[in-house]
């Protein structure tokens, strides 16, 4: 398998291979802010976290996903993310199915998490492109992806059926290998700026 489970460590955040050992922390994280109630996201309800971990681990076994727990500096799991839609032959993947507990959002964790995952994808795995996908109506996620430096490739209209039966238009973004040095410099610069 081209993309494999790995632990990546930064100053504000680490990502580690997801396991059921993270279930208790992630259950608390999912309850923080009732994020599962946002109709345009797929954050698991607290009682569904263990099943979501099992689902992601089954996709790891099938070779189509590498799931991670997002850990704070103390080692507590505060969210999940994944390498997914892995195209081994063409060295492409998506960073997605990402969520954080509400109390750690809008801090340095997301920027550093993406820096760690992108650095590994481009500099270790030699990826030619990394994608990000989100619901067209998830404006917070779209702004965060755009702040990374990803470019909008387009919108997949009526791409998915949501749990509530509505149709999701999916905004697809990517960063290519040629763009990575500038994106890396921007992410590093952002992480060096003082926080208010």
N, C-alpha and C positions, 0 to 999 in steps of 0.2 A: 504494500500500500504506500502511495506517495506521501500523503499527509497522515501523520501518526500522532497519538497523544504525546504531549510534552508539557513540562512545567516551565512557565516564563515568568520572571520576577522583575518588578520595577520598584520604584520608591513608594508610590501611592497604592499600588495594586499588584496582584499576581493572578495568573490563570493556571489552573491545575486540572488534570484529567478528572472529569465529573465522575462521582460515585455515589452510592446510597449513603456513604458516610456524611455527605453534605446535606442530607434530607432535612434534618432538624433545623439547621441554620437557614436553609432555603425556604422552609415552611414559614419561619418568622419573617423572612425577607418578603415573601409573597403577600403576607398579611399587612405589611407596612404600606399604607396608602391605598389598599384595596385595588391594586393595579389591574387585577383580572376583570374588574368591572368596566374597564375602558373597552368599548365595543370594537375598536379598530386595532387592538393588540391581541397577542396570544400568550399573555402571561398566565401561568396556571393558578387556579385558586389554591389557597393554602392546603386544603385537603387532597389536592390532585398532584402535589409536587412529587411524591414518590413515584407515581405512575408516569409523570413526565420524564423523570430521570430514567426509568426503565425504558421508555420509548426512545429516548436519545441514545441510550446504550445499545439498544437493538439496531439502530441505524449505524452506530459505530461498527457493530459486528458485521453488518452488510457492506461496509466500506464506503458509505455515502455521507457520513457525518463524523466529525471529531468534536465531541462536546466537552465544554470546560465549565468548571465552577470559577466564578470571579471572587477573589479573596481580598479582604482588606488587609492592612499591614499586620494586624494581629492574627491573621489566618482564618477569620470568620467568613463564611460564604455569604455574599451580599447580592448575588445574582448569577445568571448563566449566560453563556455565549457559545457559539459553535462555528467551526469551519463546516460548511455544508454545500450541497450541490457540487460535490468534488468531482472534477473532470481530470482524472489522472493523466490521460493521454495528452490533453492539451494544456496541462499545468494551469488550470483555472479553478477558482473556488470562490465561495461567497462567505463573508462573515455575517452571521445573522442569528435569528432567534435569540436576540440579546435583550436582557432586561436587568434592571438594578432596583433594589429596594428604594423607595421614595426618598428616604432620609440621606442617601448618598448621591442622589442625582444632582446635576449641575455643578459638580466639583471636578477635580482633576482625574478622577478614576476612569471615566469613559475615554478621555483623550489618551491616557497612558495605556489603557487596555488595548485600544485600537493600534497604538504605536507598537506595542509588543507583538500583537498578532500580525500586523502588516510587515514588520521587520522580519519575523520568522517566515512569512509567506514569500516575500520577495528575496530575502538574502540567504535563507537556508533552503527553502523549497524551490527557489528559482521560478516562482510563478510569473506568468506573462500578464495576468490581470486578476484583480480581486474585485468581486461584486458586492454590492449592498442593495437589499430590496426592502421596501416598506410599503404599507398601505398609503395610497395617494392622500388620504385624509389625515394621516398621522404627521401633522405639521412639525411637531417637536422633533420627531425622528428625522424627518427630511432636513430640517435645519441643522441638526447635529451631523448628519452625513455630509451635507454641503460644507460645513465648517471644517471637516476633515480634509477637504480638497477633492472629493470625488465629483465626477461629472455625471450629469443626468444623461443616460443612454436613451431613455424613452419610457413610455407608460404602457404596460400590458393591460389592455382593457378587458374587464370581466374575467380576470385571471383566476380567481379562486372564489369558492363559496365559503363564506364565513359561518361560524357556529350559529349565528342568529338568522342565517339564510340570505343575508345580503351578499351582493357580489363585490369583491374587492378588485379595484384597479390598483395594480402594483407599479410603483415607481422604481425603476431599475437604474442604479448608479454603478460606476466602476472607477477604479484607479488602475492605470496600466503601468508596466514596468518602467517605461520611459518617463512617466510622471512621478514615480516613487521618490526620487531624490528631493524634488521640491516639496512634496507632501511631507516627507520625513523631516525636512528642515522646518517647515511650518509647525508641525506637531511638537517638535522639540522646543521651538521658540515659545509656543503657547504654554508649555509646561513650566518654562522658566519665569513666566510673568507672575508678579505677586497677585495673590488672591485677595479680594475685598471681604 
